[in-house]
Amino acid sequence: MKNNHLTVKELPVSERPYEKCEMYGPGSLSDAELLAVILRSGTKNLRAIDLAVNVLNYSSSFPGLKGLNYLTLKELRQIPGIGRVKAIELVCLTELTKRMSKEVHKEKLKFTTPKSIADYYMQDLRHLSREQVLLVMLDSKNRFIKDTVMSTGTINASIVPVREILAQALREDAVNIILIHNHPSGDPSPSSEDIQVTKRMKEAGNLIGLTLMDHIIIGDNRYISLKEQGIL
């Protein structure tokens, strides 16, 4: 069967992704064109631009660029035309965007300001398919010591290991701590369990000289601070 698609070289110069980028800037490229530049090549029967469209449409739950955040190496390799190298390139691309976002918000990061904390950790947590509990440890002047993942739960609920969290904070000589966890549903509204765990963590911390400064819940580009809610 004859292939009626024009190859990239046969396209008008103004429609070729590389040339279009040079002439008008990267902002002129569509999502598929940007991804095609990253992929660089397609297959024998598929242009890079068409392969990019297939990648963007692969996830029925999260179509478009957002879906790239949820695709694993294994899932990417199930897309015809995406082999080992291209799959690795794509997961590295999504990781790079997360790190770029953190760098953008790093200079404004203040551990006494819930919004700056949420902005800094947003891209790390908002696309996770399971709840994850992150512990941020600070010294007496609220200077950063370390952050660490304490648990990864089911699709609906995290397991908050209060004893392990307090022990970890003491090992790092922390004085103040902040809990952060995500809601895969995208809705950061605290559950009754979230509130109970927060109160239990605060009470236990007070007994051993550790202050729980906040518990921040990350949704899909939204957050809720239990401190701002008056729960802490």
C-alpha positions in Angstrom: 0.0 0.0 0.0 1.3 3.4 -0.9 2.1 5.7 1.9 0.3 9.0 1.3 2.0 10.8 4.1 4.7 13.3 3.2 8.0 12.7 4.9 9.5 15.5 7.1 11.9 16.4 4.3 9.0 16.7 1.8 7.0 19.0 4.1 7.1 22.8 3.4 10.0 24.3 5.3 7.6 26.3 7.5 6.0 23.0 8.7 9.2 21.1 9.5 9.7 21.2 13.3 13.4 22.0 13.3 13.1 24.7 10.7 9.9 26.0 12.3 11.7 26.3 15.6 14.6 28.2 14.1 12.3 30.6 12.2 9.6 31.3 14.8 10.9 29.9 18.1 9.9 26.8 20.2 6.7 28.5 21.2 5.4 28.1 17.7 5.6 24.3 17.8 2.6 22.1 18.8 2.9 19.6 21.6 3.3 16.8 18.9 6.0 18.8 17.1 7.9 19.4 20.3 7.8 15.7 21.1 8.8 14.8 17.6 12.0 16.9 18.0 12.8 14.9 21.1 12.1 11.6 19.4 14.1 12.7 16.4 13.0 9.8 14.2 10.0 7.6 13.5 9.8 4.2 12.0 9.8 2.8 8.4 6.0 3.5 8.1 5.6 6.2 10.7 7.0 9.7 10.8 8.3 11.1 14.0 5.4 13.6 14.2 2.9 10.7 13.9 4.7 8.7 16.4 4.6 11.7 18.8 0.8 11.9 18.3 0.5 8.2 19.2 2.5 8.7 22.4 0.4 11.7 23.4 -2.8 9.8 22.7 -1.7 6.5 24.4 -3.3 7.2 27.8 -7.0 7.4 27.6 -7.2 8.6 31.2 -4.6 11.4 30.7 -4.3 12.3 27.0 -1.8 14.9 25.9 1.4 16.0 27.6 0.0 15.3 31.0 -0.1 11.6 30.2 3.7 11.5 29.9 4.0 12.0 33.6 2.1 8.7 34.2 3.7 6.4 31.6 6.3 3.9 32.8 9.2 2.5 30.8 7.2 -0.7 30.3 4.1 1.1 29.1 6.1 3.3 26.7 7.7 0.3 25.1 4.3 -1.1 24.3 3.7 1.8 21.9 4.7 0.7 18.4 7.8 2.6 17.4 9.0 3.3 20.9 11.9 1.0 21.8 14.2 0.9 24.8 16.2 4.1 23.9 13.2 6.3 23.1 11.4 5.1 26.2 14.3 6.0 28.4 14.6 9.4 26.6 10.9 10.1 27.4 11.0 9.2 31.1 14.2 11.3 31.4 12.4 14.2 29.8 9.6 14.0 32.3 12.1 13.8 35.2 14.0 16.8 33.7 10.8 18.9 33.7 10.2 18.0 37.4 13.7 19.1 38.3 13.4 22.3 36.3 10.2 23.2 38.1 11.9 22.6 41.5 14.8 24.9 40.5 12.4 27.6 39.4 10.7 27.5 42.9 13.9 26.8 44.9 14.9 30.5 45.4 11.5 31.3 46.8 11.3 28.3 49.0 10.5 29.3 52.6 9.6 26.5 55.0 7.4 28.9 57.0 5.3 29.6 53.9 3.0 26.7 52.8 2.6 27.9 49.3 6.3 28.0 48.6 6.6 24.5 50.0 3.8 23.2 47.9 5.1 24.9 44.8 8.5 23.3 45.3 7.3 19.7 45.8 4.2 20.0 43.5 5.7 18.4 40.3 7.3 15.5 42.3 4.0 14.5 43.9 1.0 15.7 41.8 1.2 12.9 39.2 1.9 9.9 41.5 -0.6 7.1 41.2 -0.2 6.1 44.9 -0.1 8.2 48.0 3.4 9.0 49.2 4.4 10.5 52.6 7.4 12.9 52.5 9.1 14.1 55.7 11.0 17.4 55.6 13.4 17.9 58.5 14.6 21.3 59.7 16.8 22.7 62.4 15.9 25.2 65.1 16.2 28.1 62.6 14.0 26.3 60.0 17.0 25.6 57.8 16.7 22.5 55.6 18.4 19.4 56.8 16.9 16.6 54.6 13.8 15.3 53.0 13.0 11.7 52.7 10.1 9.4 51.6 8.7 7.6 54.6 6.1 5.5 53.0 4.2 4.7 49.8 0.6 3.6 50.2 -2.2 2.1 48.2 -4.0 4.0 45.5 -6.4 5.5 48.1 -4.5 5.7 51.4 -1.0 6.1 52.6 0.4 4.4 55.6 1.8 7.1 57.9 4.4 5.4 60.2 4.4 7.9 63.1 7.0 6.1 65.2 9.4 5.8 62.2 8.9 9.4 61.2 9.8 10.7 64.7 12.8 8.3 64.9 14.1 9.5 61.5 13.8 13.1 62.6 15.7 12.5 65.8 18.5 10.6 63.9 18.9 13.7 61.7 18.9 16.0 64.8 15.8 17.8 63.4 13.9 20.2 65.7 11.0 21.1 63.3 9.3 18.8 60.8 6.8 19.1 58.0 4.7 16.3 56.5 3.8 16.4 52.9 1.7 13.8 51.1 -0.3 13.6 47.9 -3.8 12.6 46.9 -3.8 10.8 43.6 -7.4 11.8 43.0 -6.2 15.3 42.5 -8.4 16.7 45.4 -6.2 17.8 48.3 -9.1 18.0 50.8 -8.0 16.3 54.0 -9.7 13.0 55.1 -10.7 12.3 58.7 -7.7 10.0 58.8 -5.3 12.8 57.6 -6.6 15.0 60.4 -6.3 12.3 63.0 -2.7 11.4 62.0 -1.7 15.0 62.0 -3.0 15.5 65.6 -1.4 12.3 66.7 1.9 13.3 65.1 1.9 16.7 66.7 1.1 15.3 70.2 3.8 12.7 69.9 6.4 15.2 68.6 5.7 17.6 71.4 6.6 14.9 74.0 10.1 14.5 72.6 10.8 18.1 71.5 9.9 17.9 67.9 7.5 20.5 66.4 5.2 19.5 63.5 5.1 22.8 61.7 2.6 21.8 59.0 1.0 18.9 57.1 0.6 19.8 53.4 -1.6 17.8 51.1 -0.8 18.0 47.4 -3.5 17.5 44.8 -3.4 18.2 41.0 -1.8 21.6 41.0 -3.6 22.4 44.2 -2.7 22.0 47.9 -4.1 22.4 51.3 -2.1 23.3 54.4 -3.6 21.9 57.6 -1.8 24.8 59.4 -3.6 27.3 57.3 -6.9 25.4 57.9 -6.4 25.8 61.7 -6.0 22.1 62.3 -2.5 22.6 63.6 
